[in-house]
Amino acid sequence: MNDEQRPLIFGEALFDVMPDGSCVLGGSPFNVAWHLQAFGLRSLMVTRVGDDEPGVEVLAAMTSWGMDISGGQRDDVSPTGQVQVELVGGEPTFHILPDQAYDHLDVGQVVNLVSAGMFSLMYHARDPEFAR
């Protein structure tokens, strides 16, 4: 697959905040992009992070893994995404926080970015909250 026909991954990069306070970088779309990178497919991850320390961490991790950060937007109002993880009966329950940076993607930037390339597929995880 050449670099002009690559996967487009659209959605959240966030931190899972565990009950002990530790944080794990993730988000379904981010995990897909990260795994595709590990398989040698240079995807384009389109997301938005806050202009905060967690946002710096997301982009630094992407850079250190050789991922393309040109689809990463910065938000100076909304924070980098977080999900509060709670263990219920030994199983994780995820509480998605509202009004996170990825909820405010600049559509104009996305259109410009996407129209400049050719993509072999698009991945977007649908939030189950919107399915109701």
C-alpha positions in Angstrom: 0.0 0.0 0.0 1.5 3.3 -0.9 1.5 6.3 1.4 -1.2 8.0 -0.7 -3.7 5.2 -0.3 -3.6 4.6 3.4 -6.1 4.0 6.2 -7.9 7.1 7.6 -8.7 6.7 11.3 -11.2 9.2 12.7 -12.1 9.6 16.3 -10.8 9.9 19.9 -7.4 9.7 21.4 -7.9 9.7 25.2 -6.7 8.5 28.5 -8.4 5.8 30.5 -8.2 6.9 34.1 -8.0 3.8 36.3 -9.4 3.5 39.8 -5.9 3.8 41.3 -5.3 7.1 39.4 -3.0 5.6 36.7 -3.7 6.6 33.1 -3.6 4.5 30.0 -3.4 6.1 26.5 -6.2 4.7 24.3 -9.5 5.2 22.7 -10.8 2.7 20.1 -9.8 4.8 17.0 -6.4 5.6 18.5 -5.8 1.9 19.3 -6.6 0.9 15.7 -4.2 3.6 14.3 -1.5 2.4 16.7 -1.9 -1.2 15.8 -1.9 -0.4 12.0 1.4 1.5 12.6 2.8 -1.6 14.3 1.8 -3.6 11.2 3.7 -1.1 9.0 0.6 0.7 7.7 1.0 4.5 8.0 -2.5 5.5 8.8 -3.7 9.1 9.2 -5.3 9.5 12.7 -7.7 12.5 12.8 -8.4 13.6 16.4 -8.4 16.6 18.6 -6.6 16.9 21.9 -6.5 19.7 24.5 -3.8 22.3 24.8 -2.8 20.6 28.0 -0.2 18.2 29.3 -2.2 15.1 28.4 -2.5 16.5 24.8 1.2 16.9 24.7 1.6 13.3 25.9 -0.7 12.0 23.1 1.1 13.8 20.3 4.5 12.8 21.8 3.5 9.2 22.0 2.3 9.3 18.4 5.6 10.9 17.3 7.7 8.4 19.2 5.9 5.5 17.5 6.4 7.1 14.1 2.7 7.9 13.6 1.6 10.8 11.4 0.4 13.7 13.7 -0.8 16.0 10.9 -4.4 15.0 11.7 -4.0 15.9 15.3 -5.8 19.2 16.2 -5.2 21.2 19.4 -8.1 22.7 21.4 -7.4 25.6 23.7 -10.8 25.4 25.5 -11.7 21.7 25.9 -9.4 19.2 27.6 -7.8 16.1 26.2 -10.3 13.2 26.4 -10.6 11.1 29.5 -12.7 8.1 30.4 -13.1 7.2 34.1 -12.8 3.4 34.6 -14.6 1.8 37.4 -14.4 -1.9 38.3 -17.8 -3.5 38.9 -17.7 -7.1 39.9 -14.1 -7.3 38.6 -15.1 -6.0 35.2 -14.3 -2.5 33.9 -17.1 0.0 33.3 -16.2 3.0 31.3 -17.7 6.5 32.0 -17.1 8.7 29.0 -16.7 12.3 30.1 -18.7 14.9 28.1 -17.3 17.9 26.2 -13.8 16.6 25.5 -11.5 18.0 22.8 -12.3 15.2 20.4 -16.0 16.3 20.6 -15.0 19.6 18.9 -13.1 18.6 15.7 -12.7 21.5 13.3 -14.5 20.1 10.3 -12.9 22.6 7.9 -9.5 21.3 8.9 -10.6 17.7 8.5 -12.1 18.4 5.0 -8.9 20.1 3.9 -6.7 17.3 5.2 -8.8 14.4 3.8 -9.3 16.0 0.4 -5.5 16.2 0.0 -5.0 12.5 0.1 -6.4 9.1 -1.1 -7.4 6.6 1.5 -7.9 2.9 1.2 -10.4 2.7 4.1 -11.9 4.8 6.9 -12.4 3.6 10.4 -14.7 5.4 12.9 -15.9 3.9 16.1 -19.5 4.8 16.8 -20.2 5.9 20.4 -22.8 3.6 21.9 -24.3 6.7 23.6 -25.4 7.9 20.2 -27.1 4.6 19.3 -30.0 5.2 21.7 
